[in-house]
Amino acid sequence: MQQAPDETQESVDSKSLLADRSFWGIAITQFLGAFNDNLYKQLMLLMAIGGIGAISKDDRQGWATLAFSLPFVLLSGLAGYLSDRYSKTKIIVLCKIAEIAITLLAVLAFWLYGNLGDYGTWTVLILMGVHSTFFGPAKYGILPELFTHKHLPRANGLILMSTFLAIILGVVLAGAIKDLLVIKNQAGQEDYSRLWIGSLACSVVALIGTVTSLLIRKTPAVQPQAQFEVADSIVPSPIRTLLVQDRPLLLALVVSSVFWLVGGLVMPVVNRLGKEQLQLQSDTKTSILTGGLAIGIILGAVGANLVLKNIRKDKQVTLGVLIMILAMGALSVWTPNGGLLLGYTGALLGLIVMGIGAAIFVIPLQVFLQERPPAELKGRLIGTMNFANFVGILLAGPIYQILVSIAGSMGWPVSSVFAMMLAMLLPILFFYRLPKL
C-alpha cells in the first residue's frame, strides 16, 4: 500500500509539467474561478463609482473592496487549517460546487434588484469573498504537493499568467456586459436588473470549473490529526511560533501584504481615472485600462520564467518594485487643466509596464512563501499569507476613500493617488532583499 504513491510520484516527477493532467486541472479551474471573481467584482466597482461627473462622496469603490476582502481577514485561519486537515483536492472540488450556488444567487440578486437594491448584490459579493477565502489555501498549497521543486517555479509562473489572463477577460467583459445590459430608466438612473443574464453565464463557467477540478490528482491530508482552536482563527499557534523563529518568513509576509495593499488600490483608482479624468463614456474602455495591468503581469510572468531565470531572486524582487515605482510616477503626472499627461494610450502602456514589474516582484516572493515552511504547515502558512495579503487589500478600501478625498480637497486629479501609492513602495525598494531558501 505504501509503494503505490511512491511509484505514482516517480512517474509524475519524470513527465513534463505540460503532460501532467493535474497541472491542466488546477490551471483551468483557477482560470475559471478568477474569471468569475473578477467579472463580478468589477461589475460591483463600476456600479459603485457613479456616473461621469460624480463627486468623490458618490464613489463607494473602497467600501466594495472592503466588503469583498473582509471574509479573507476573518476566515483565513480556518481556511488554512482545513487545507492541512483535509485533502486539498477535496476542498477545491467543494469550493467549486459552492461557486455554482453563489453565482445562481447572483442571478437572483440582479433579477430582484428593483426590490433588493444593493443588499442582494453586495451580499453575493461577500459570499464570493468567503468562497475565495477557502479556495485560496487549497489552490496555492496544493502546488508543492503536486509538483517537484524543479517544476514548481514554472507551474507558479504559468498559473499566475493564466490567472491574470482570466482577470483581463473578467474585468473587460464586466465593462462590456454593463454597457450592453444596463439601461437608464425614466428618471435617468441606471437599471441593473438585466445583469442577471451575465450572472447566469457565470454559473455556467462555475459548472465547467467544477468539472475541471476533477482532473486534479487526489492529495492526502498533510496533518489529518490537526485540531482547530478559536484562538487560531487569525494566525494559528504553530504559524505564530514559526514566524517568531523565522524572521525572514515574517518579513516576506509583511512585504507581501504591503504589495497587495498597493494592488488593492489600483483597480478603483484606474476605474475613477477612466470615468473622471479621462472622461470615458464607455465602461468597456475603462475596464480595458484595468486589464492592462493584468496584461503586464502575464508579460512579466513570462519574463521572470525565461529572461530573468539566471538572475538572483533578490535582484528580481528589487527590479520588479523599481519598475512599478517608475510606472506609477509616470501615471501620476497631470496637465495644468487636470487631464492625464499620458492620455488613454499612454495610461494603458503605463499600466502594462506596472504589471510587468508586479509579476517580476511577486513570483519569487510567492515561491519563497510556498517553499520556506515545513510540509505540515504549508497549508496554514498559505492561509496566513492570504490573511496578510487581504489585510492589505481590506485596508486598501478605506485608504482609497481617504486618498481620493485628500486629492479632492487639494484640487488634485485622481492620478495623484499613484504618487501616494508610489511612496508606499519606497521602503521595499530601499530596505528589503529576499533571502535565500
C-alpha positions as CSV (number, residue, x, y, z in Angstrom):
1,M,0.0,0.0,0.0
2,Q,2.9,2.3,0.6
3,Q,4.6,1.6,-2.7
4,A,1.9,2.8,-5.0
5,P,2.1,6.5,-4.0
6,D,5.9,6.4,-4.5
7,E,5.6,4.9,-8.0
8,T,2.9,7.5,-8.8
9,Q,5.2,10.3,-7.6
10,E,8.1,8.9,-9.6
11,S,6.0,8.8,-12.8
12,V,4.8,12.4,-12.1
13,D,8.4,13.6,-11.5
14,S,9.6,12.1,-14.7
15,K,7.0,13.6,-17.0
16,S,7.0,17.2,-18.2
17,L,4.8,19.7,-16.5
18,L,2.6,20.2,-19.5
19,A,2.0,16.5,-19.8
20,D,0.6,16.4,-16.3
21,R,-3.2,16.2,-16.2
22,S,-3.3,17.7,-12.7
23,F,-1.5,20.8,-14.0
24,W,-4.2,21.4,-16.5
25,G,-6.9,20.7,-14.0
26,I,-5.6,23.2,-11.4
27,A,-4.7,25.8,-14.1
28,I,-8.1,25.7,-15.8
29,T,-10.0,25.5,-12.5
30,Q,-8.1,28.6,-11.2
31,F,-8.5,30.4,-14.5
32,L,-12.3,30.0,-14.5
33,G,-12.6,30.9,-10.8
34,A,-10.5,34.0,-11.3
35,F,-12.6,35.0,-14.3
36,N,-15.9,34.8,-12.3
37,D,-14.4,36.6,-9.3
38,N,-13.1,39.5,-11.3
39,L,-16.1,39.8,-13.6
40,Y,-18.5,40.1,-10.6
41,K,-16.1,42.3,-8.5
42,Q,-15.6,44.7,-11.5
43,L,-19.3,44.9,-12.0
44,M,-19.7,45.9,-8.4
45,L,-17.0,48.6,-8.7
46,L,-18.4,50.1,-11.8
47,M,-21.8,50.2,-10.1
48,A,-20.3,51.8,-7.1
49,I,-18.3,54.5,-8.8
50,G,-21.2,56.6,-10.1
51,G,-21.6,58.2,-13.5
52,I,-19.3,60.7,-15.3
53,G,-19.0,63.8,-13.2
54,A,-19.8,62.0,-10.0
55,I,-18.2,63.6,-6.9
56,S,-15.9,61.8,-4.5
57,K,-18.7,61.1,-2.0
58,D,-20.6,59.2,-4.6
59,D,-17.7,56.8,-5.2
60,R,-18.2,53.7,-3.0
61,Q,-15.5,51.5,-4.6
62,G,-13.4,51.5,-1.4
63,W,-16.3,50.0,0.5
64,A,-17.0,47.4,-2.1
65,T,-13.3,46.4,-1.9
66,L,-13.7,46.2,1.9
67,A,-16.8,44.0,1.6
68,F,-15.1,41.5,-0.7
69,S,-11.9,41.4,1.4
70,L,-13.5,41.1,4.9
71,P,-14.1,37.3,4.7
72,F,-10.4,36.7,3.9
73,V,-9.4,38.6,7.1
74,L,-12.0,36.8,9.3
75,L,-11.7,33.3,7.9
76,S,-8.2,32.8,6.5
77,G,-7.0,31.0,9.7
78,L,-9.9,28.5,9.5
79,A,-9.4,28.1,5.7
80,G,-5.6,27.3,6.2
81,Y,-6.4,24.8,8.9
82,L,-8.9,22.9,6.8
83,S,-6.4,22.8,3.9
84,D,-4.0,20.9,6.1
85,R,-6.6,18.8,8.0
86,Y,-8.2,17.5,4.8
87,S,-7.2,16.7,1.2
88,K,-6.7,19.9,-0.7
89,T,-8.2,18.3,-3.8
90,K,-11.5,17.7,-1.9
91,I,-11.6,21.3,-0.7
92,I,-11.0,22.6,-4.2
93,V,-13.9,20.5,-5.6
94,L,-16.3,21.5,-2.8
95,C,-15.4,25.2,-3.3
96,K,-16.2,24.9,-7.0
97,I,-19.6,23.4,-6.1
98,A,-20.2,26.3,-3.7
99,E,-19.3,28.7,-6.5
100,I,-22.2,27.4,-8.6
101,A,-24.6,28.1,-5.8
102,I,-23.2,31.6,-5.3
103,T,-23.4,32.6,-8.9
104,L,-27.0,31.4,-9.0
105,L,-27.7,33.7,-6.1
106,A,-26.2,36.5,-8.1
107,V,-28.7,35.7,-10.9
108,L,-31.5,36.1,-8.3
109,A,-30.0,39.2,-6.7
110,F,-29.9,41.0,-10.1
111,W,-33.4,39.6,-11.1
112,L,-34.8,41.2,-7.9
113,Y,-32.6,44.3,-7.9
114,G,-35.6,46.5,-8.1
115,N,-36.8,45.1,-4.7
116,L,-33.5,44.3,-3.0
117,G,-31.3,47.0,-4.4
118,D,-27.6,46.8,-3.4
119,Y,-28.4,44.5,-0.4
120,G,-28.6,41.4,-2.6
121,T,-25.7,42.1,-4.9
122,W,-23.4,43.1,-2.0
123,T,-24.4,40.0,-0.1
124,V,-23.3,38.0,-3.1
125,L,-20.0,40.0,-3.2
126,I,-19.3,39.0,0.4
127,L,-20.1,35.3,-0.4
128,M,-17.7,35.4,-3.3
129,G,-15.1,36.6,-0.9
130,V,-16.0,33.7,1.5
131,H,-15.6,31.2,-1.4
132,S,-12.3,32.6,-2.4
133,T,-11.0,32.6,1.2
134,F,-11.4,28.8,1.4
135,F,-10.3,28.2,-2.2
136,G,-7.0,30.1,-1.8
137,P,-5.0,28.0,0.7
138,A,-6.0,24.8,-1.2
139,K,-5.2,26.0,-4.7
140,Y,-1.8,27.5,-3.7
141,G,-0.9,25.0,-1.0
142,I,-1.5,22.0,-3.4
143,L,1.1,23.2,-5.9
144,P,4.1,21.9,-3.8
145,E,2.2,18.6,-3.3
146,L,1.5,18.1,-7.0
147,F,4.8,19.3,-8.5
148,T,8.5,18.9,-7.7
149,H,10.9,21.7,-6.8
150,K,12.1,21.6,-10.4
151,H,8.7,22.2,-11.8
152,L,7.3,24.5,-9.1
153,P,8.6,27.9,-10.3
154,R,7.3,27.2,-13.9
155,A,4.0,25.9,-12.5
156,N,3.6,29.1,-10.5
157,G,4.5,31.3,-13.4
158,L,2.2,29.6,-15.9
159,I,-0.7,29.5,-13.4
160,L,-0.1,33.1,-12.5
161,M,-0.1,34.0,-16.2
162,S,-3.3,32.2,-16.9
163,T,-4.9,33.7,-13.8
164,F,-4.2,37.2,-15.0
165,L,-5.4,36.3,-18.4
166,A,-8.7,35.4,-16.7
167,I,-8.6,38.7,-14.8
168,I,-8.3,40.6,-18.1
169,L,-11.2,38.7,-19.6
170,G,-13.3,39.0,-16.5
171,V,-12.7,42.7,-16.0
172,V,-13.1,43.7,-19.6
173,L,-16.2,41.6,-20.1
174,A,-17.7,43.2,-16.9
175,G,-17.5,46.6,-18.6
176,A,-18.8,45.2,-21.9
177,I,-21.7,43.5,-20.1
178,K,-22.6,46.6,-18.2
179,D,-22.5,48.7,-21.4
180,L,-24.7,46.1,-23.2
181,L,-27.3,45.2,-20.5
182,V,-27.6,48.3,-18.3
183,I,-30.1,50.9,-19.5
184,K,-31.4,54.1,-17.9
185,N,-34.9,54.3,-16.6
186,Q,-37.2,57.3,-17.0
187,A,-35.6,59.0,-14.0
188,G,-32.2,58.8,-15.7
189,Q,-30.9,56.2,-13.3
190,E,-29.1,53.1,-14.3
191,D,-31.3,49.9,-14.2
192,Y,-29.2,46.9,-13.3
193,S,-31.9,44.2,-13.3
194,R,-30.9,42.8,-16.7
195,L,-27.4,41.9,-15.4
196,W,-28.9,38.5,-14.3
197,I,-28.1,37.4,-17.8
198,G,-24.4,37.9,-17.3
199,S,-24.6,36.2,-13.9
200,L,-26.2,33.2,-15.5
201,A,-23.2,32.9,-17.8
202,C,-21.0,32.9,-14.6
203,S,-23.0,29.9,-13.3
204,V,-22.1,28.0,-16.5
205,V,-18.4,29.0,-16.0
206,A,-18.6,27.7,-12.4
207,L,-20.1,24.4,-13.6
208,I,-17.3,23.9,-16.1
209,G,-14.7,24.8,-13.4
210,T,-16.2,22.1,-11.1
211,V,-15.7,19.5,-13.9
212,T,-12.1,20.5,-14.5
213,S,-11.4,20.3,-10.7
214,L,-12.0,16.6,-11.0
215,L,-8.8,16.3,-13.1
216,I,-6.6,17.2,-10.2
217,R,-4.8,14.3,-8.6
218,K,-6.1,13.5,-5.1
219,T,-3.6,14.5,-2.4
220,P,-3.5,13.2,1.1
221,A,-4.2,15.4,4.1
222,V,-0.8,16.5,5.4
223,Q,-1.9,16.9,9.0
224,P,-5.1,14.8,9.5
225,Q,-4.9,14.9,13.3
226,A,-4.7,18.7,13.5
227,Q,-7.0,20.4,16.0
228,F,-8.6,23.8,15.4
229,E,-8.9,26.3,18.2
230,V,-10.8,29.6,18.1
231,A,-7.5,31.4,19.1
232,D,-6.0,30.1,15.8
233,S,-8.7,31.7,13.6
234,I,-6.5,34.6,12.7
235,V,-2.9,33.2,12.8
236,P,-2.7,29.6,14.0
237,S,-0.5,28.9,17.0
238,P,2.1,26.8,15.1
239,I,2.4,29.5,12.5
240,R,2.9,32.2,15.2
241,T,5.7,30.1,16.6
242,L,7.2,29.6,13.1
243,L,7.1,33.3,12.3
244,V,8.8,34.2,15.7
245,Q,11.6,31.7,14.9
246,D,11.8,32.5,11.2
247,R,12.1,36.3,10.8
248,P,12.8,36.3,7.0
249,L,9.5,34.4,6.6
250,L,7.7,37.0,8.7
251,L,9.2,39.9,6.8
252,A,8.2,38.3,3.5
253,L,4.6,38.1,4.7
254,V,4.7,41.8,5.6
255,V,6.2,42.8,2.2
256,S,3.5,40.7,0.5
257,S,0.8,42.5,2.5
258,V,2.1,45.9,1.5
259,F,2.3,44.8,-2.1
260,W,-1.3,43.7,-2.1
261,L,-2.4,46.9,-0.3
262,V,-1.0,48.9,-3.2
263,G,-2.5,46.3,-5.6
264,G,-5.9,46.7,-3.9
265,L,-5.8,50.5,-4.7
266,V,-5.0,50.1,-8.4
267,M,-8.4,48.9,-9.7
268,P,-10.6,51.6,-8.1
269,V,-8.1,54.3,-8.9
270,V,-8.0,53.2,-12.6
271,N,-11.8,53.0,-12.8
272,R,-12.1,56.5,-11.5
273,L,-9.2,57.7,-13.7
274,G,-11.1,56.4,-16.7
275,K,-14.5,57.8,-15.8
276,E,-13.5,61.1,-14.3
277,Q,-10.0,62.2,-15.5
278,L,-10.1,60.7,-19.0
279,Q,-13.9,61.2,-19.3
280,L,-14.5,57.9,-20.9
281,Q,-18.1,57.3,-21.9
282,S,-17.7,53.5,-22.2
283,D,-17.3,51.2,-19.2
284,T,-15.6,48.7,-21.6
285,K,-12.8,51.2,-22.3
286,T,-12.4,51.9,-18.6
287,S,-12.2,48.2,-17.9
288,I,-9.6,47.7,-20.7
289,L,-7.4,50.1,-18.7
290,T,-7.7,47.9,-15.7
291,G,-7.0,44.9,-17.9
292,G,-3.8,46.5,-19.0
293,L,-2.3,45.8,-15.6
294,A,-3.1,42.1,-16.0
295,I,-1.6,42.1,-19.5
296,G,1.6,43.4,-17.9
297,I,1.6,40.7,-15.3
298,I,1.3,38.0,-18.0
299,L,4.3,39.5,-19.8
300,G,6.2,39.8,-16.5
301,A,5.5,36.2,-15.6
302,V,6.9,35.1,-19.0
303,G,9.9,37.3,-18.5
304,A,10.5,36.1,-15.0
305,N,10.4,32.5,-16.2
306,L,12.5,32.9,-19.3
307,V,14.5,36.1,-19.5
308,L,15.3,36.6,-15.8
309,K,15.8,32.9,-14.7
310,N,19.5,33.3,-14.3
311,I,19.2,36.5,-12.2
312,R,19.2,36.0,-8.4
313,K,15.8,36.1,-6.9
314,D,16.5,39.0,-4.6
315,K,17.6,41.1,-7.6
316,Q,14.4,40.2,-9.4
317,V,12.3,41.5,-6.4
318,T,14.2,44.8,-6.4
319,L,14.0,45.2,-10.1
320,G,10.2,44.5,-10.1
321,V,9.5,47.1,-7.4
322,L,11.6,49.6,-9.2
323,I,9.7,49.1,-12.4
324,M,6.4,49.5,-10.5
325,I,7.6,52.8,-8.9
326,L,8.7,54.3,-12.2
327,A,5.4,53.4,-13.9
328,M,3.4,54.9,-11.1
329,G,5.4,58.1,-11.2
330,A,4.6,58.4,-14.9
331,L,0.9,57.7,-14.4
332,S,0.7,60.3,-11.6
333,V,1.5,63.3,-13.7
334,W,-1.3,65.6,-14.8
335,T,-1.6,68.6,-17.2
336,P,-2.5,72.1,-16.0
337,N,-6.1,71.6,-16.9
338,G,-6.3,68.5,-14.8
339,G,-6.0,66.0,-17.7
340,L,-3.7,63.0,-17.6
341,L,-0.4,63.8,-19.3
342,L,0.0,60.3,-20.7
343,G,-3.6,60.2,-22.2
344,Y,-5.5,57.0,-22.7
345,T,-3.0,55.1,-24.7
346,G,-0.1,56.2,-22.5
347,A,-2.0,55.2,-19.4
348,L,-2.7,51.7,-20.8
349,L,1.0,51.3,-21.6
350,G,2.0,52.6,-18.2
351,L,-0.3,50.1,-16.5
352,I,1.1,47.3,-18.6
353,V,4.6,48.3,-17.5
354,M,3.5,48.4,-13.9
355,G,2.1,44.9,-14.3
356,I,5.4,43.6,-15.7
357,G,7.1,44.9,-12.6
358,A,4.5,43.4,-10.3
359,A,5.0,39.9,-11.8
360,I,8.8,40.1,-11.6
361,F,8.4,41.2,-7.9
362,V,5.7,38.8,-6.7
363,I,6.6,35.4,-8.3
364,P,9.9,34.9,-6.4
365,L,8.2,36.1,-3.2
366,Q,5.4,33.7,-3.7
367,V,7.7,30.7,-4.3
368,F,9.7,31.7,-1.1
369,L,6.5,31.7,0.9
370,Q,5.4,28.3,-0.5
371,E,8.7,26.5,0.0
372,R,10.1,28.0,3.2
373,P,7.7,26.4,5.8
374,P,7.8,22.7,6.7
375,A,5.4,20.5,4.7
376,E,2.9,20.0,7.6
377,L,2.5,23.8,7.9
378,K,2.3,24.8,4.3
379,G,-1.5,25.0,4.1
380,R,-1.8,27.1,7.2
381,L,1.1,29.3,6.1
382,I,-0.7,29.9,2.8
383,G,-3.8,30.7,4.8
384,T,-1.8,33.1,6.9
385,M,-0.3,34.6,3.7
386,N,-3.9,35.1,2.4
387,F,-4.8,36.7,5.7
388,A,-1.8,39.1,5.5
389,N,-2.5,39.9,1.8
390,F,-6.2,40.6,2.4
391,V,-5.5,42.7,5.5
392,G,-3.6,44.8,2.9
393,I,-6.5,44.7,0.4
394,L,-9.0,45.3,3.2
395,L,-7.1,48.4,4.3
396,A,-6.9,49.5,0.6
397,G,-10.7,50.1,0.7
398,P,-10.8,52.8,3.4
399,I,-7.4,54.1,2.4
400,Y,-8.7,54.6,-1.2
401,Q,-11.6,56.6,0.1
402,I,-9.2,58.7,2.2
403,L,-6.7,59.3,-0.6
404,V,-9.3,60.4,-3.1
405,S,-10.7,62.7,-0.5
406,I,-7.2,64.2,0.1
407,A,-6.7,64.6,-3.6
408,G,-10.1,66.3,-4.0
409,S,-9.5,68.6,-1.1
410,M,-6.1,69.7,-2.6
411,G,-7.7,70.2,-6.0
412,W,-5.6,67.3,-7.5
413,P,-7.0,64.8,-10.0
414,V,-7.2,61.2,-9.1
415,S,-4.0,60.3,-10.9
416,S,-2.2,62.0,-7.9
417,V,-3.1,58.9,-5.9
418,F,-0.5,57.0,-8.0
419,A,2.2,59.2,-6.4
420,M,0.8,58.4,-2.9
421,M,0.9,54.7,-3.8
422,L,4.5,55.0,-5.1
423,A,5.6,56.3,-1.7
424,M,4.3,53.1,0.0
425,L,6.7,51.0,-2.1
426,L,9.8,53.1,-1.5
427,P,10.8,51.3,1.8
428,I,10.6,47.9,0.0
429,L,12.9,49.3,-2.8
430,F,15.5,50.7,-0.4
431,F,15.4,48.2,2.5
432,Y,14.0,44.8,1.5
433,R,16.1,41.9,0.0
434,L,14.5,38.5,-0.5
435,P,16.6,35.9,1.5
436,K,17.8,32.6,0.0
437,L,15.7,29.5,0.8
